[in-house]
């Protein structure tokens, strides 16, 4: 056989092996027919909240797909931190295609003391419960078995008993970090305390944080450079609820920071906030307007550019913020403006936005950025900042603006199914190569 014919035959054989057969191609297309009897589910949950491998192992009576366009059911998972330090999760089940209009919402609340496994088990349980309605008409429906585990009497008594802490939750933390090399070393110590009590009508949040850091470097000339920084911050917040859309509160803080040349800074301000949507819908959508008017008093470590060692001023702050977590993606944005009453030219305006948007099938846009007009740095030292403090970012520099921007696109294609779990030897995703 001539060499050319052999080569052509080999190429045809390789090409044929790369083209999926009619049967396999049908399996790739989720048409809801006999080849795809299971419910197609798009699980929309951030990885910090959901263990996808665990879901796929424990809930195997549905077909997981990578894209919402291929799904018959969209499950959106959102969460908010609770007053006790846990997480309040909500799962929104939204039917698609012939199931459009079928919607359910299930909730799960974890405790701060719960382990990752306990939290994961609770999420898996409500995920299973929510799927029953949609899975029942499929081929997997007759194979499901529903069981009920009655709570013990002791558990019932505990749930209805009195709370000796009266809804107060406390947290204490202390830590230290040491590291070094032959010519440099650093040590850092920090600690925090928080106390909170939250009801539907009243919210109290108190926190304290302290940090001390010291770094030592041996320079080329043999000189030893030592740099220290300290930061102490105490904050308190009290908020009263007035109906589903209004709230009022008072915030106060006490700060000591070498970075902003403040030996002591005291702030106190009452505030009023209005939410367009009821606060009960805050896990999915929220647009709020806030205004506060208060007093700020400063005692500086060094004389400022305005020849002040201490001063007190009235200040005001306005903020508009929006948060949406919907099937098409997620948006967080805020516009904040603050100014000193005695001199409006001393002001600051901040704009922040983060967008995760599904442009089309498999194509996502990730955008995050912030920009600020800075005209309120009344704390800047008149004596200037040493070069080593600038390089180590120990002190804040004078500036008229700040900005940050990050943008990215992701495109995923291939098999629409996402069922198989294989953890062997890890994954190349996220791995760094040198």
Order of alpha helices (4+ residues) and beta strands (2+ residues): alpha-alpha-beta-alpha-beta-beta-beta-beta-alpha-alpha-beta-beta-beta-beta-beta-beta-beta-beta-beta-beta-beta-alpha-beta
